[in-house]
Amino acid sequence: MLRMMDARDRVPVLADVAAAAGVSLSTVSRVITGRAPVSEKTRTRVMEAVARLGYRPNAAAQALVLGRSATVAVIANNTLRWGYAATLHGIEEEARAAGFSVMIAVVESDDPDEVRRGIDGVWSQPIAGAIVIDFDAVGAVTLAALPHNVPVVAASGAWQPEADRPHAYLDDFEGGRQATEYLLSLGHETVHHVAIPSTGERSGREWGWRRALADAGRAVPDVIRAGYHPESGYAAAEQLEPEATAVLCGNDELAIGVARRLQERGVSIPDDVSIMGFDDQPFAAMWVPSLSTVGQDFVGLGKRTFAMLHSWMLSNERPAHSTVVPELVLRQSTATPRPRG
């Protein structure tokens, strides 16, 4: 449920500046546009109110009136990894259809100076609004540091009920829960988890896995921490317990790495061990055996995120959170466990 807006959630509008300066709306408009002369005393009062409130002209509305293209910024830690790139594609496609151009800024670490440089570079431009791809710790830190004088919406996987900004979610908690329940339904006693880096204690995919095992009264194995790439999954496979029969991986790349190492050791997939990925990257269906996974519509996430931002920019009404539940994509890498011994 969307919480009540506080003062910093509400983007200042022309009427706020007029009230703070004690002048009419038309006077504020003349000062800001420079289209008609005003006294220096009045101009100073208006500009002081603009600075105090952090007011920025609604670039989106102005651009539409003038028949020009407005610009939105997208801030991300990565633009190459599948989920990030596909989300960017959805944002750009939807923005272009609405007559907007997209500026992309990369913040490479959560170092405060790096974050501030990235934000300053974006906020120095005449942007109408911004989107943060909040898939990692860098995205979370960047989002928290952004000023509130333009609309900002975040694209994320894990549901954050107390989020300070409007979010479009993929609900990977539900994806992790459903994937684990499915593997248990095949007859596996428990499910092991090779996890991608998390942004918090209750990261969506991992927490969904934990919840499903707890609800079923099953043992919760130690999480195997990994990165994002196949090489990390390959190394993580060495930490799997010998009795493991089902593994949920934090993304498809980890799943491929885990599967490759197990196959090299003579383990049959899925007869000996079922492997399930997450994201449904294009290569997942081509792997042998084809990879069961949790399908996530990253392109759709990008489209939803921009649609929320677009609505906010034009109406000055903060949008509610948006979430879509992922779907299981069942292929050949998961099956009923083969009896042992």
Secondary structure, 3 states (H helix, E strand, C coil): CCCCCCCCCCCCCHHHHHHHHCCCHHHHHHHHHCCCCCCHHHHHHHHHHHHHHCCCCCHHHHHHHHCCCEEEEEEECCCCCHHHHHHHHHHHHHHHHCCEEEEEEECCCCCHHHHHHHHHHHHCCCCCEEEEEECCHHHHHHHHHCCCCCCEEEEECCCCCCCCCCEEECCHHHHHHHHHHHHHHCCCCCCEEEECCCCCCCCHHHHHHHHHHHHCCCCCCCCEECCCCHHHHHHHHHHCCCCCCEEEECCHHHHHHHHHHHHHCCCCCCCCCEEECCECCHHHHCCCCCCEEEECCHHHHHHHHHHHHHHHHHHCCCCCCEECCCEEECCCCCCCCCCCC
